[in-house]
Amino acid sequence: MQTESPYASTRGSITSKQLPAFDESIIHKYNRSGPRYTSYPTALEFSPIPDDLEIKILQNREARAPLSLYFHIPFCRHLCYYCACNKIITKKNSDSGDYLQYLIAEIKHKRRLLSAPEGSSKPLVKQLHLGGGTPTFLRDEEMVQLWEFLQTQFEFLPEDQGDYSIEIDPRELSGETLKTLRNLGFNRISLGVQDLDETVQIAVNRVHSAELIENVLNEARELGFHSINIDLIYGLPHQTPVTLDKTVQRIIEMSPDRLSVFNYAHLPERFKAQRQIKDEDLPSPAAKLTMLGNTINTLTEAGYQYIGIDHFAKPDDELSVAQRAGKLHRNFQGYTIMGDCDLLGFGVSSISQIANANTRYILQNDTDLQGYQANIDAAQTNLMTMPAVKYIKTSIKDRLREYVIMNLLCHDYIDFKDVNQKFGIDAITYFIDEIQHLGAMQEDRLIDMDAAGIRVLPKGRLLGRNVAMVFDEYLEKKHKNRFSKVI
């Protein structure tokens, strides 16, 4: 994205222009179900992949394009009742070793299809992320084995230039895990905390002390991790505005570089684990809105910059700097500064995003562990067998709408002249229906529109997904009720 950021003139500081304005009546008016737009089209547009297509996509990938690698580790030792992720609950340590061998086999299988840039023997990696599940379910020695194998297959930027991150359950760390990760080259960690109130923790089956979290943060800082993120959730059972505010204040004292503050979407009909949570224990919609408003005010008053879609970061964090410079991006890993990378996913349910010329392909591995393993086993004897089972081929029309949606979500702005130059259209004429649809949002001061473009105003920042949804061609036609609410 090269659209000029509306924050470009305020680099290095946060001004009132940047802060989201919390307006409860406006949120009530516009709060509806909608995608998080980690891709466009969204994952609901997947269809079965032809047998040899993944091979062709990897073979024809632009060798000069750097890579972002994602590894999905599905295992957890404990079931968190709120969780909607692809995970497998097990206490068998051998599961991680078996799974690691499948990951290594998949890496070998895909690597043989990838070309290296001129002058190098290996593809360049600028970003790596381990997600889950609980990535630290892998034992320290298994993490070393995976990392050392990756060094034989890819060329990695030095750790002071690359972005190498991992999600951590603070309860699942050995005494040497953080030191091992840092020595390998990991420079960013994300801690799942969710809430510090013991009553809430018991209700969601995720119990840990504030002291444990603080100790992990302090050790990570001493080891030199560049950035530390903490995940929180509002809307959990037994939460109140008072209890959540205590959690937020305590977390601010710990001073993480980033925070993700997610809305708990209670969908027990879809996610079996959530059936352990009683409806009567959940906070009311009004209480949830109060929690959100209080949290936004508290974090922004503490100096955090609102990035968008639940994310906050300190002003000197790379995400904040990139947003002010108009260089922030968004993909299946969330907000990122590595927008020039192809995303290559490994493991059960992992997703890849790969660009070939003017086309982008989105691929997903089997979401069932046995199905994923069967595909990798078959690939050992048949090189034409690949792990992806679903795909999306984006059209130039999709790329245009993706560009608009992602700029709105990353930079709160879209420049019509910029769109015209990139896609050879007259944006005002092309999007005349969408512009007319945005009229009500302009009247409510969520956005400002003129001949130059569309700017999301402070009152509309929390509802950026609503603005983006106007440009989604698929949503109203097919998927209106398939997502959780925006707030």
Order of alpha helices (4+ residues) and beta strands (2+ residues): alpha-beta-alpha-beta-beta-beta-alpha-beta-alpha-beta-beta-alpha-beta-alpha-alpha-beta-alpha-beta-alpha-beta-beta-alpha-beta-beta-beta-beta-beta-alpha-beta-alpha-beta-alpha-alpha-alpha-alpha-beta-beta-alpha-alpha
